[in-house]
């Protein structure tokens, strides 16, 4: 039996229908410059979803796991404010643990 490799493109392609349902996500993903800033202020849930989608494969394994858990929570239909709370709690714990690593 072979192994399956997932790329960012694979995950995003599968996720587009769900992500597109988040108000402002598509407009934000296609925006640039001032348009982005105005849309970001209007659609904070879309900002979080886009940030998570763009950071699925972080160079740090623990951050990748936190981000991927948030991504799949969104894909499973969890409301974005709950995902944000969970994501923030886990990233804060990560940074508190690794604050003095360097």
TIZARO-699761 format. One line per 4 residues: their letters; for each residue x, y, z of N, C-alpha, C, CB. Coordinates in pm, whole numbers, plus 50000, padded with zeros to 5 digits. Each point is the difference from the previous one (the first is absolute). Glycine has a CB too. Layout:
% TIZARO-699761
a = X Y Z X Y Z X Y Z X Y Z  ... $
END
This chain:
% TIZARO-699761
xxxx = 50085 49883 50000 49915 50117 50000 50089 50124 50000 49815 49876 50122  50156 50220 49792 50079 50122 49990 49957 50103 50102 50033 49955 49760  50047 50148 50250 49965 50110 50089 49942 50113 49918 50181 49935 50164  49735 50143 49900 49940 50114 49932 50065 50127 50053 49781 49876 49967 $
xxxx = 50261 50209 49944 50058 50127 50036 49898 50109 49976 50232 49919 49945  49748 50164 50155 49907 50112 49986 50079 50128 49984 49825 49881 50137  50136 50200 49769 50062 50130 49981 49900 50108 50038 50149 49909 49816  49901 50211 50196 49912 50113 50029 49893 50010 49892 50188 50120 50117 $
xxxx = 49850 49861 49759 49905 50009 49890 49890 49895 50014 50182 50088 49851  49854 49790 50193 49900 49895 50021 49897 50042 50104 50171 49826 49939  49879 50221 50174 49910 50040 50108 49910 50117 49957 50170 49922 50167  49889 50176 49768 49922 50117 49960 49896 49962 49895 50197 50148 50050 $
xxxx = 49840 49769 49855 49905 49958 49897 49880 49930 50063 50188 49976 49835  49835 49941 50263 49891 49930 50068 49918 50095 50087 50138 49791 49999  49927 50313 50049 49936 50090 50097 49926 50116 49936 50177 49937 50158  49852 50095 49717 49943 50119 49937 49848 50010 50016 50187 49991 49837 $
xxxx = 49737 49903 50140 49854 50016 50017 49960 50045 50141 49970 49824 49827  50095 50122 50274 49969 50039 50139 50051 50140 50029 50011 49760 50071  50112 50269 49888 50057 50132 50025 49920 50109 49930 50226 49895 50024  49726 50077 49855 49924 50099 49923 49868 50036 50068 50105 49911 49792 $
xxxx = 49847 50004 50298 49876 50030 50073 50021 50101 50112 49921 49771 49945  50205 50252 50094 50030 50097 50106 49985 50140 49940 50161 49839 50119  49750 50242 49936 49979 50134 49944 50132 50077 49985 49772 50002 50102  50252 50046 49776 50118 50081 49972 50124 49922 49962 49908 50160 50154 $
xxxx = 50090 49707 49860 50123 49923 49976 50049 50015 49856 49926 49837 50174  49988 50143 49729 50042 50005 49861 50049 50139 49962 49836 49820 49946  50091 50283 50096 50043 50137 49971 50134 50030 50065 49761 50070 49984  50257 49886 50139 50126 50023 50072 50116 49925 49935 49869 50032 50211 $
xxxx = 50106 49845 49746 50105 49920 49937 50045 50061 49868 49905 49797 50109  50008 50278 49825 50033 50061 49872 50038 50147 50010 49845 49839 49896  50152 50216 50223 50025 50143 50021 50149 50031 50009 49782 50017 50118  50249 50110 49861 50137 50046 50020 49996 50141 50060 50085 49857 49806 $
xxxx = 50024 50182 50256 50017 50135 50052 49887 50050 50086 50132 50042 49803  49819 50076 50162 49896 50065 50079 49870 49920 50000 50104 50220 49947  49867 49713 49944 49880 49915 49997 50008 49895 50111 49976 50038 49750  50143 49903 50267 50017 49898 50102 49972 50058 50139 50170 49883 49855 $
xxxx = 49889 50231 50174 49983 50060 50133 49853 50029 50031 50229 50099 49980  49700 49956 49924 49858 50032 50021 49919 49872 50019 50025 50209 49862  50002 49690 50057 49928 49873 50012 50035 49929 50131 49997 49980 49750  50130 50027 50289 50043 49935 50124 49928 50059 50121 50224 49955 49896 $
xxxx = 49756 50175 50103 49928 50063 50110 49854 49956 50003 50156 50197 49986  49789 49779 49897 49860 49962 49989 49976 49852 50027 49972 50184 49836  50127 49731 50132 49984 49854 50007 50111 49933 50083 49886 50008 49777  50115 50012 50354 50107 49941 50081 50001 49846 49999 49986 50202 50145 $
xxxx = 49899 49735 49839 49998 49853 49993 50069 49951 49874 49786 49997 50130  50195 50075 49761 50067 49964 49875 50151 50020 50012 49794 50063 49871  50248 50039 50202 50144 50024 50022 50062 49880 50070 49961 50249 50012  49975 49705 50095 50053 49885 50073 50004 49876 49911 49911 50096 50214 $
xxxx = 49982 49877 49714 49995 49882 49913 50109 50007 49893 49753 49980 50041  50267 50137 49901 50103 50016 49897 50140 49982 50059 49848 50155 49875  50175 49903 50243 50130 49985 50065 50029 49853 50031 49977 50230 50098  49925 49700 49953 50017 49859 50032 50026 49920 49873 49850 50025 50201 $
xxxx = 50073 50001 49695 50019 49928 49874 50139 50025 49941 49754 50016 49958  50298 50104 50059 50131 50034 49946 50116 49949 50083 49896 50199 49903  50077 49752 50218 50107 49957 50090 49989 49854 50041 50013 50232 50081  49927 49686 49836 49981 49859 50036 50132 49926 50018 49787 50004 49875 $
xxxx = 50313 50033 50049 50129 49929 50006 50108 50096 50047 49928 49845 49815  50069 50184 50312 50098 50088 50064 50129 49921 50022 49817 50135 50113  50296 49936 49896 50127 49931 50021 50011 49935 50138 50103 50162 49843  49815 49882 50251 50001 49942 50134 49887 49897 50010 50098 50214 50100 $
xxxx = 49936 49665 49938 49902 49891 50004 49883 50032 50093 50184 49839 49953  49842 50214 50164 49892 50028 50095 49904 50108 49948 50154 49936 50187  49902 50167 49752 49915 50104 49942 49918 49943 49885 50168 50177 50065  49893 49736 49855 49926 49934 49892 49883 49920 50056 50210 49989 49863 $
xxxx = 49813 49939 50245 49892 49920 50060 49887 50089 50051 50167 49824 50064  49868 50287 49999 49900 50093 50051 49919 50057 49883 50147 50058 50199  49923 49983 49698 49935 50059 49883 49913 49899 49927 50191 50159 49976  49860 49720 50009 49922 49897 49931 49876 49961 50080 50210 49915 49895 $
xxxx = 49801 50082 50237 49882 49970 50081 49894 50109 49981 50144 49879 50169  49899 50246 49828 49906 50111 49978 49937 49989 49861 50134 50147 50155  49947 49821 49746 49951 49986 49862 49892 49892 49993 50224 50073 49912  49804 49811 50145 49903 49891 49993 49878 50027 50086 50187 49843 49956 $
xxxx = 49827 50236 50149 49883 50042 50078 49908 50086 49914 50136 49992 50213  49922 50099 49709 49920 50081 49908 49933 49910 49897 50155 50197 50033  49921 49709 49912 49945 49910 49899 49887 49914 50056 50224 49995 49887  49783 49975 50243 49896 49920 50065 49879 50082 50042 50179 49848 50080 $
xxxx = 49827 50283 49895 49884 50084 50027 50000 50071 50133 49881 49850 49858  50229 50144 50217 50004 50074 50127 49992 50149 49971 50137 49816 50110  49792 50258 49973 49988 50144 49977 50136 50067 50018 49759 49996 50077  50266 50103 49841 50132 50065 49994 50041 50062 50134 49959 50046 49757 $
xxxx = 49952 50022 50317 50043 50052 50129 50051 49891 50095 49834 50183 49971  50106 49698 50026 50049 49890 50083 50135 49950 49952 49764 49934 50049  50252 50061 49819 50131 49960 49944 50105 50101 50041 49888 49888 49802  50079 50240 50188 50094 50107 50037 50042 49986 50147 49896 50153 49828 $
xxxx = 50008 49822 50260 50029 49985 50143 50094 49883 50023 49775 50098 50057  50193 49790 49882 50082 49880 50014 50141 50022 49942 49791 49858 49989  50216 50202 49893 50126 50028 49933 50086 50095 50085 49890 49965 49775  50049 50143 50272 50073 50096 50083 50051 49937 50128 49861 50182 49904 $
xxxx = 50056 49737 50161 50040 49934 50125 50120 49908 49976 49762 50011 50083  50232 49911 49809 50108 49905 49972 50129 50071 49955 49827 49830 49938  50160 50276 49982 50122 50071 49958 50061 50076 50118 49908 50022 49766  50008 50035 50321 50053 50066 50119 50076 49901 50088 49810 50165 49993 $
xxxx = 50134 49716 50026 50068 49897 50079 50132 49960 49935 49778 49916 50082  50222 50071 49785 50123 49967 49928 50107 50106 50025 49865 49880 49823  50099 50248 50161 50098 50106 50016 50046 50013 50145 49896 50119 49808  50018 49855 50288 50042 50003 50140 50101 49888 50027 49776 50098 50067 $
xxxx = 50201 49786 49872 50090 49886 50018 50136 50024 49934 49801 49849 50010  50198 50216 49875 50122 50013 49921 50059 50142 50002 49915 49818 49856  50039 50265 50233 50044 50138 50006 50151 50013 50011 49783 50056 50104  50279 49857 49972 50145 50012 50026 50082 49897 49926 49945 50091 50221 $
xx = 50000 49851 49671 50072 49896 49927 50128 50048 49931 49782 49892 49966  50221 50231 49993 50119 50049 49924 50098 50067 50087 49862 50026 49805 $
END
